[in-house]
Amino acid sequence: MGEPAGQLICTGAGVDLVLRRVFAALVAEVWADVTEPSRTARWFGPWEGDAAPGRTIRVKMVFEAETPWFELRVDACEPPRRLAVSATDEAGAWRMELLLSEVDDGTELSLVHHLDGTGGVGEIGPGWEYYLDLLAAARDAAPPVSFDDYYPAMKPYFEALVTR
């Protein structure tokens, strides 16, 4: 686990929480890690269904208590550069994008969570840091990280972003 590095960026539509990771891998490899069910199962959870834009898939969150299934709508899929998804649950609407680009060291993955406001960012930010580090651990064949190392330890960092 590294230091939190998420950023809040104001946009015309609200606020984006942006977290980045660089992987020593080709874009196509990282794309497979975030789109193929057998590979997403190693760091987030497997999924089932027709993953075409406008369709809804079911995802099993294997790193959450009780490993719940939830529905995730595929809003856009532009291999191997952009995946946009959304979901609605008891916490509200979730709109996210995964953006991949080539950099000198390999591939940069940017997770962009489009927020309607900054409420809850102290919980959301550590959660995404955790999942991106799970992805890094899965890519390195390392043991999974523990959420207890992320929350509540990172909560103050993300709450402070609101006041910057």
ROSE-4610 file (N, C-alpha, C; in Angstrom, 1 decimal, always signed):
// ROSE-4610
residu = [M/M/M/G/G/G/E/E/E/P/P/P/A/A/A/G/G/G/Q/Q/Q/L/L/L/I/I/I/C/C/C/T/T/T/G/G/G/A/A/A/G/G/G/V/V/V/D/D/D/L/L/L/V/V/V/L/L/L/R/R/R/R/R/R/V/V/V/F/F/F/A/A/A/A/A/A/L/L/L/V/V/V/A/A/A/E/E/E/V/V/V/W/W/W/A/A/A/D/D/D/V/V/V/T/T/T/E/E/E/P/P/P/S/S/S/R/R/R/T/T/T/A/A/A/R/R/R/W/W/W/F/F/F/G/G/G/P/P/P/W/W/W/E/E/E/G/G/G/D/D/D/A/A/A/A/A/A/P/P/P/G/G/G/R/R/R/T/T/T/I/I/I/R/R/R/V/V/V/K/K/K/M/M/M/V/V/V/F/F/F/E/E/E/A/A/A/E/E/E/T/T/T/P/P/P/W/W/W/F/F/F/E/E/E/L/L/L/R/R/R/V/V/V/D/D/D/A/A/A/C/C/C/E/E/E/P/P/P/P/P/P/R/R/R/R/R/R/L/L/L/A/A/A/V/V/V/S/S/S/A/A/A/T/T/T/D/D/D/E/E/E/A/A/A/G/G/G/A/A/A/W/W/W/R/R/R/M/M/M/E/E/E/L/L/L/L/L/L/L/L/L/S/S/S/E/E/E/V/V/V/D/D/D/D/D/D/G/G/G/T/T/T/E/E/E/L/L/L/S/S/S/L/L/L/V/V/V/H/H/H/H/H/H/L/L/L/D/D/D/G/G/G/T/T/T/G/G/G/G/G/G/V/V/V/G/G/G/E/E/E/I/I/I/G/G/G/P/P/P/G/G/G/W/W/W/E/E/E/Y/Y/Y/Y/Y/Y/L/L/L/D/D/D/L/L/L/L/L/L/A/A/A/A/A/A/A/A/A/R/R/R/D/D/D/A/A/A/A/A/A/P/P/P/P/P/P/V/V/V/S/S/S/F/F/F/D/D/D/D/D/D/Y/Y/Y/Y/Y/Y/P/P/P/A/A/A/M/M/M/K/K/K/P/P/P/Y/Y/Y/F/F/F/E/E/E/A/A/A/L/L/L/V/V/V/T/T/T/R/R/R]
num = [1/1/1/2/2/2/3/3/3/4/4/4/5/5/5/6/6/6/7/7/7/8/8/8/9/9/9/10/10/10/11/11/11/12/12/12/13/13/13/14/14/14/15/15/15/16/16/16/17/17/17/18/18/18/19/19/19/20/20/20/21/21/21/22/22/22/23/23/23/24/24/24/25/25/25/26/26/26/27/27/27/28/28/28/29/29/29/30/30/30/31/31/31/32/32/32/33/33/33/34/34/34/35/35/35/36/36/36/37/37/37/38/38/38/39/39/39/40/40/40/41/41/41/42/42/42/43/43/43/44/44/44/45/45/45/46/46/46/47/47/47/48/48/48/49/49/49/50/50/50/51/51/51/52/52/52/53/53/53/54/54/54/55/55/55/56/56/56/57/57/57/58/58/58/59/59/59/60/60/60/61/61/61/62/62/62/63/63/63/64/64/64/65/65/65/66/66/66/67/67/67/68/68/68/69/69/69/70/70/70/71/71/71/72/72/72/73/73/73/74/74/74/75/75/75/76/76/76/77/77/77/78/78/78/79/79/79/80/80/80/81/81/81/82/82/82/83/83/83/84/84/84/85/85/85/86/86/86/87/87/87/88/88/88/89/89/89/90/90/90/91/91/91/92/92/92/93/93/93/94/94/94/95/95/95/96/96/96/97/97/97/98/98/98/99/99/99/100/100/100/101/101/101/102/102/102/103/103/103/104/104/104/105/105/105/106/106/106/107/107/107/108/108/108/109/109/109/110/110/110/111/111/111/112/112/112/113/113/113/114/114/114/115/115/115/116/116/116/117/117/117/118/118/118/119/119/119/120/120/120/121/121/121/122/122/122/123/123/123/124/124/124/125/125/125/126/126/126/127/127/127/128/128/128/129/129/129/130/130/130/131/131/131/132/132/132/133/133/133/134/134/134/135/135/135/136/136/136/137/137/137/138/138/138/139/139/139/140/140/140/141/141/141/142/142/142/143/143/143/144/144/144/145/145/145/146/146/146/147/147/147/148/148/148/149/149/149/150/150/150/151/151/151/152/152/152/153/153/153/154/154/154/155/155/155/156/156/156/157/157/157/158/158/158/159/159/159/160/160/160/161/161/161/162/162/162/163/163/163/164/164/164]
x = [+0.8/+0.0/+0.9/+0.6/+1.3/+0.5/+1.0/+0.2/-0.9/-2.0/-3.1/-2.7/-3.2/-2.9/-4.0/-5.2/-6.4/-6.5/-7.2/-7.4/-8.9/-9.4/-10.7/-10.6/-11.3/-11.2/-12.7/-12.8/-14.1/-14.4/-15.6/-16.0/-17.3/-17.7/-19.0/-20.1/-20.0/-21.0/-21.0/-20.0/-19.8/-18.4/-18.1/-16.7/-16.3/-15.0/-14.5/-13.4/-13.5/-12.5/-11.6/-10.3/-9.4/-8.3/-8.1/-7.0/-6.2/-4.9/-4.1/-3.1/-2.8/-1.8/-1.0/+0.3/+1.1/+1.5/+1.3/+1.7/+2.7/+3.7/+4.7/+4.2/+3.3/+2.6/+2.0/+1.7/+1.1/-0.3/-0.9/-2.3/-3.2/-3.0/-3.8/-3.9/-2.8/-2.7/-3.6/-3.4/-4.2/-5.7/-6.0/-7.3/-8.0/-7.2/-7.7/-8.0/-7.1/-7.3/-8.5/-9.0/-10.2/-11.5/-11.3/-12.5/-12.8/-11.9/-12.1/-12.5/-13.7/-14.2/-13.2/-12.4/-11.4/-10.3/-10.0/-9.0/-9.6/-10.8/-11.4/-11.7/-11.9/-12.1/-10.9/-9.7/-8.6/-8.4/-9.1/-8.9/-10.2/-11.3/-12.6/-13.7/-13.9/-14.9/-15.2/-15.7/-16.1/-17.4/-17.7/-18.9/-19.5/-20.8/-21.5/-22.5/-22.8/-23.7/-23.1/-23.9/-23.5/-23.0/-21.7/-21.0/-21.0/-22.0/-22.0/-22.5/-22.2/-22.7/-24.2/-24.8/-26.2/-26.8/-26.0/-26.4/-26.0/-26.6/-26.3/-25.7/-24.6/-23.9/-24.1/-23.9/-23.9/-22.4/-22.0/-20.7/-20.7/-19.9/-19.8/-18.6/-18.8/-17.7/-17.1/-16.1/-15.5/-14.7/-14.3/-13.5/-14.4/-15.7/-16.6/-17.2/-17.7/-18.3/-19.6/-19.8/-20.9/-20.9/-19.8/-19.6/-20.9/-21.4/-22.7/-22.5/-23.6/-23.7/-24.4/-24.0/-24.7/-24.8/-25.7/-25.8/-25.0/-24.3/-23.5/-23.8/-24.2/-24.5/-23.2/-23.0/-21.9/-22.4/-21.8/-22.3/-21.4/-20.2/-19.3/-18.2/-17.8/-16.6/-15.9/-14.7/-13.8/-12.5/-12.4/-11.1/-10.0/-8.8/-8.4/-8.2/-9.0/-8.7/-9.7/-11.0/-12.0/-13.1/-13.5/-14.6/-15.4/-16.7/-17.5/-18.7/-18.9/-20.0/-20.7/-21.9/-22.7/-23.6/-23.9/-24.8/-25.6/-26.7/-27.5/-27.7/-27.5/-27.7/-28.3/-28.4/-28.9/-28.1/-26.9/-26.0/-26.2/-26.9/-27.2/-26.6/-26.4/-25.8/-24.3/-23.7/-22.3/-22.0/-21.1/-20.7/-19.2/-18.6/-17.2/-16.6/-15.4/-14.7/-13.3/-12.8/-11.4/-10.8/-9.8/-9.1/-7.6/-7.2/-5.9/-5.1/-3.8/-3.0/-1.5/-0.8/+0.6/+1.4/+2.4/+3.3/+4.7/+5.7/+7.1/+7.3/+6.7/+6.9/+5.9/+5.0/+4.0/+2.7/+1.7/+0.3/-0.2/-0.7/-1.4/-2.9/-3.4/-4.8/-5.3/-6.3/-7.0/-8.4/-8.7/-10.1/-10.7/-11.8/-12.5/-13.9/-14.1/-15.5/-16.2/-17.2/-17.9/-18.9/-18.6/-19.4/-20.4/-21.6/-22.6/-22.2/-21.4/-21.0/-19.8/-19.3/-18.2/-18.5/-19.8/-20.2/-19.8/-19.2/-18.8/-17.4/-16.7/-15.4/-14.4/-14.6/-13.7/-13.8/-15.0/-15.2/-14.9/-15.3/-15.1/-13.7/-12.9/-11.5/-10.7/-10.7/-10.0/-10.4/-11.7/-12.2/-11.5/-11.5/-10.8/-9.3/-8.7/-7.2/-7.0/-7.9/-7.8/-8.0/-9.0/-9.2/-8.1/-7.6/-6.5/-5.2/-5.0/-3.9/-4.1/-5.4/-5.7/-5.3/-5.7/-5.3/-3.8/-3.0/-1.6/-1.1/-1.6/-1.2/-1.5/-2.7/-3.0/-2.1/-1.7/-0.8/+0.6/+1.0/+2.3/+2.3/+1.1/+0.9/+1.3/+1.0/+1.3/+0.1/+0.2/-1.0/-1.9/-3.2/-4.1/-3.8/-4.1/-3.9/-5.2/-5.1/-6.2/-6.9/-8.2/-8.9/-8.7/-8.4/-8.2/-7.0/-6.1/-4.9/-5.3/-6.5/-6.9/-8.0/-8.9/-9.9/-10.0/-9.9/-10.1/-8.9/-7.7/-6.4/-6.4/-7.0/-6.9/-8.1/-9.0/-10.2/-9.8/-9.0/-8.6/-8.0/-7.2/-6.6/-7.7/-8.6/-9.7/-10.6/-10.9/-11.8/-11.1/-9.8/-9.0/-9.0/-9.2/-9.3/-10.5/-11.5/-12.7/-12.5/-11.5/-11.3/-10.1/-9.5/-8.4/-8.8]
y = [-1.2/+0.0/+1.2/+2.1/+3.4/+4.5/+5.7/+6.8/+7.1/+7.6/+7.9/+9.0/+9.0/+9.9/+10.4/+10.1/+10.5/+12.1/+12.5/+14.0/+14.2/+15.4/+15.9/+16.9/+16.8/+17.8/+18.3/+19.6/+20.2/+20.2/+19.8/+19.8/+20.6/+20.8/+21.4/+20.6/+19.3/+18.4/+18.0/+18.4/+18.0/+18.0/+16.9/+16.7/+15.3/+15.1/+13.8/+13.5/+12.3/+11.7/+10.9/+11.2/+10.6/+9.9/+8.6/+7.8/+7.2/+7.2/+6.6/+5.6/+4.7/+3.7/+3.5/+3.2/+2.9/+1.4/+0.7/-0.8/-1.0/-1.8/-2.1/-3.2/-2.8/-3.8/-3.0/-3.7/-3.2/-2.8/-1.8/-1.4/-2.6/-3.5/-4.6/-5.5/-5.7/-6.5/-5.9/-4.6/-4.0/-4.0/-3.8/-3.8/-5.2/-6.2/-7.6/-7.7/-7.1/-7.2/-6.5/-5.5/-4.7/-5.1/-6.1/-6.4/-7.9/-8.8/-10.2/-10.8/-11.5/-12.0/-12.8/-13.7/-14.5/-13.6/-12.5/-11.6/-10.6/-10.1/-9.2/-9.9/-11.2/-12.1/-12.0/-11.8/-11.8/-10.5/-9.4/-8.2/-7.4/-7.8/-7.1/-8.1/-8.9/-10.0/-10.4/-11.6/-12.1/-11.4/-11.4/-10.9/-11.8/-11.6/-12.5/-11.6/-12.0/-11.3/-10.8/-10.0/-9.4/-8.0/-7.9/-6.6/-5.6/-5.5/-4.5/-3.2/-2.1/-0.8/-0.8/-0.2/-0.2/-1.4/-2.4/-3.6/-3.6/-4.5/-4.6/-6.0/-6.0/-7.3/-7.4/-8.6/-8.8/-9.1/-8.4/-8.5/-9.0/-10.0/-10.5/-9.8/-9.1/-8.4/-9.4/-10.1/-11.1/-10.6/-9.3/-8.8/-8.0/-8.1/-7.4/-8.5/-8.0/-9.0/-9.5/-10.8/-11.5/-11.6/-11.2/-11.3/-11.0/-9.8/-9.6/-9.5/-9.8/-9.5/-8.2/-7.4/-6.2/-6.0/-5.2/-4.9/-3.7/-3.8/-2.7/-2.5/-1.3/-1.0/-0.6/-1.1/-0.7/+0.5/+1.6/+2.9/+3.1/+2.7/+2.8/+1.8/+1.3/+0.3/+0.6/+1.2/+1.5/+0.9/-0.4/-1.2/-0.5/-0.5/-0.9/+0.4/+1.4/+2.7/+3.2/+2.9/+3.5/+2.5/+2.4/+1.7/+2.6/+2.8/+3.6/+2.8/+2.8/+2.0/+2.8/+2.3/+3.0/+2.0/+2.3/+1.5/+2.4/+1.8/+2.5/+1.5/+2.0/+1.1/+2.0/+1.5/+2.2/+3.5/+3.5/+4.7/+5.8/+5.4/+6.4/+5.9/+6.8/+6.5/+6.6/+5.6/+5.5/+5.6/+6.5/+6.7/+6.7/+5.7/+5.6/+5.4/+5.7/+5.4/+4.9/+3.9/+3.5/+3.9/+4.7/+5.2/+4.7/+4.1/+3.6/+4.3/+4.6/+5.3/+4.8/+4.9/+4.5/+5.6/+5.2/+6.1/+5.4/+6.2/+5.6/+4.3/+4.2/+3.1/+1.9/+2.1/+1.0/+1.6/+1.3/+1.8/+2.5/+3.7/+4.4/+4.1/+3.7/+3.4/+4.6/+5.3/+6.3/+5.9/+5.8/+5.5/+6.8/+7.2/+8.4/+8.1/+8.5/+8.4/+9.7/+9.8/+11.1/+11.2/+12.2/+12.4/+13.5/+13.4/+14.5/+15.6/+15.2/+16.1/+15.5/+16.1/+15.6/+14.8/+14.6/+13.8/+12.4/+11.8/+10.4/+10.2/+11.2/+11.0/+10.4/+10.6/+10.0/+8.5/+7.9/+6.5/+6.0/+6.7/+6.3/+6.2/+7.3/+7.3/+6.1/+5.8/+4.7/+3.4/+3.3/+2.1/+1.9/+2.9/+2.8/+2.6/+3.3/+3.0/+1.5/+0.9/-0.5/-1.3/-1.1/-1.9/-1.8/-0.6/-0.4/-1.1/-1.2/-1.9/-3.4/-3.8/-5.3/-5.6/-4.8/-5.0/-5.1/-4.2/-4.3/-5.6/-6.0/-7.2/-8.4/-8.4/-9.5/-9.6/-8.4/-8.4/-8.9/-8.7/-9.1/-10.5/-11.1/-12.4/-12.3/-11.2/-11.0/-11.2/-11.4/-11.6/-10.3/-10.5/-9.4/-8.4/-7.2/-6.2/-6.3/-5.7/-5.7/-4.3/-4.3/-3.1/-2.3/-3.1/-2.4/-1.5/-1.7/-0.7/+0.6/+0.6/+1.7/+2.6/+1.9/+2.7/+2.2/+3.2/+4.6/+5.4/+4.8/+5.5/+6.6/+6.3/+7.2/+8.2/+8.1/+8.9/+10.4/+10.8/+12.2/+12.8/+12.1/+12.6/+13.0/+12.1/+12.3/+13.4/+13.5/+14.6/+15.9/+16.0/+17.2/+17.7/+16.8/+17.2/+18.2/+18.0/+18.8/+20.3/+20.5/+21.9/+22.6/+21.9/+22.4/+23.3]
z = [+0.0/+0.0/+0.0/-0.9/-1.0/-0.4/-0.5/-0.1/-1.0/-0.5/-1.4/-2.3/-3.6/-4.6/-5.4/-5.0/-5.7/-5.8/-6.8/-7.0/-7.2/-6.8/-7.1/-8.2/-9.2/-10.3/-10.6/-10.5/-10.8/-12.3/-12.7/-14.1/-14.2/-15.4/-15.7/-15.2/-15.1/-14.7/-13.2/-12.5/-11.1/-10.7/-10.0/-9.5/-9.9/-10.4/-10.7/-9.7/-9.1/-8.3/-9.3/-9.4/-10.3/-9.6/-9.9/-9.3/-10.5/-10.4/-11.5/-11.0/-11.8/-11.6/-12.9/-12.8/-14.0/-13.9/-14.9/-14.9/-16.0/-15.7/-16.7/-17.6/-18.5/-19.3/-20.5/-21.6/-22.8/-22.5/-23.2/-23.0/-23.1/-24.1/-24.3/-23.1/-22.4/-21.2/-20.1/-19.9/-18.8/-19.2/-20.4/-20.9/-20.6/-20.8/-20.5/-19.0/-18.2/-16.7/-16.2/-17.0/-16.5/-17.3/-18.3/-19.0/-19.1/-18.9/-19.1/-17.7/-17.7/-16.4/-15.6/-16.2/-15.4/-14.8/-15.5/-14.9/-13.9/-14.2/-13.2/-11.9/-12.0/-10.8/-9.8/-10.3/-9.4/-8.6/-9.0/-8.2/-7.9/-8.5/-8.3/-8.1/-9.2/-9.1/-10.6/-10.7/-12.0/-12.5/-13.7/-14.2/-15.3/-15.5/-16.5/-17.2/-18.5/-19.3/-20.5/-21.3/-22.6/-22.3/-22.4/-22.0/-23.1/-23.9/-25.0/-24.5/-25.1/-24.7/-24.7/-23.6/-23.4/-22.7/-22.5/-21.8/-20.4/-19.6/-18.2/-17.9/-17.1/-16.7/-15.2/-14.7/-13.2/-12.8/-11.7/-11.2/-9.8/-9.4/-8.1/-7.4/-6.3/-5.6/-4.6/-5.0/-4.2/-3.0/-3.1/-2.0/-1.0/-1.1/-0.1/+0.8/+2.0/+2.9/+2.2/+2.3/+1.7/+0.2/-0.4/-1.9/-2.7/-2.6/-3.3/-4.8/-5.5/-6.9/-7.1/-8.1/-8.4/-9.9/-10.4/-11.8/-12.2/-13.3/-13.8/-15.3/-15.6/-17.0/-17.8/-19.0/-19.8/-20.6/-20.4/-21.1/-22.3/-22.3/-23.5/-23.3/-24.5/-24.5/-25.8/-25.6/-26.8/-26.6/-26.9/-26.7/-27.4/-26.9/-25.5/-24.7/-24.9/-24.3/-23.2/-23.4/-22.5/-22.3/-21.0/-20.5/-19.6/-19.9/-19.0/-18.5/-17.2/-16.6/-15.6/-15.2/-14.2/-13.5/-12.3/-11.4/-10.5/-10.0/-9.0/-7.9/-6.7/-5.5/-4.4/-3.2/-2.0/-1.7/-2.2/-2.0/-3.0/-4.1/-5.2/-6.5/-7.4/-8.8/-8.8/-9.5/-9.6/-11.1/-11.5/-12.9/-12.9/-13.7/-13.7/-15.0/-15.2/-16.5/-16.1/-16.9/-16.9/-18.2/-18.1/-19.3/-19.3/-20.4/-20.5/-21.6/-21.3/-22.2/-22.1/-23.2/-23.2/-22.6/-21.7/-21.1/-21.2/-20.9/-21.0/-20.3/-19.1/-18.2/-18.5/-19.5/-19.8/-20.1/-19.2/-19.4/-18.1/-18.3/-17.2/-17.3/-16.1/-16.0/-15.1/-15.6/-14.8/-14.5/-13.2/-12.8/-12.5/-13.2/-13.0/-12.5/-11.3/-10.7/-10.7/-11.6/-11.7/-10.5/-9.7/-8.5/-8.7/-8.1/-8.1/-7.1/-6.1/-5.0/-4.3/-3.3/-2.6/-1.3/-1.0/+0.1/+0.0/+1.0/+1.0/+0.3/-0.1/-0.8/+0.2/+1.5/+2.5/+2.6/+2.1/+2.0/+0.6/-0.4/-1.8/-2.2/-1.9/-2.3/-1.8/-0.5/+0.0/-0.7/-1.0/-1.6/-3.0/-3.8/-5.1/-5.0/-4.0/-3.8/-3.6/-2.7/-2.4/-3.6/-4.4/-5.6/-6.6/-6.8/-7.8/-7.3/-6.0/-5.4/-5.5/-5.4/-5.6/-7.1/-8.0/-9.4/-9.5/-8.9/-9.0/-8.4/-7.2/-6.6/-7.5/-8.1/-9.0/-10.2/-10.8/-11.9/-11.5/-10.3/-9.8/-9.2/-9.1/-8.5/-7.0/-6.4/-5.0/-4.2/-2.9/-2.0/-2.1/-2.0/-2.0/-0.8/-1.0/+0.1/+1.0/+2.2/+3.1/+3.2/+3.1/+3.1/+4.4/+5.5/+6.8/+6.8/+5.8/+5.6/+4.9/+4.3/+3.5/+4.3/+4.9/+5.6/+7.1/+8.0/+7.8/+7.7/+7.5/+7.4/+6.3/+5.2/+4.1/+4.1/+4.9/+4.9/+5.1/+6.0/+6.2/+4.9/+4.2/+3.0/+2.0/+1.7/+0.8/+1.2/+2.5/+3.0/+2.9/+3.0/+2.9/+1.4/+0.4/-1.0/-1.2/-0.4/-0.6/-0.2/+0.7/+1.1/+0.4/-0.5/-1.3/-2.4]
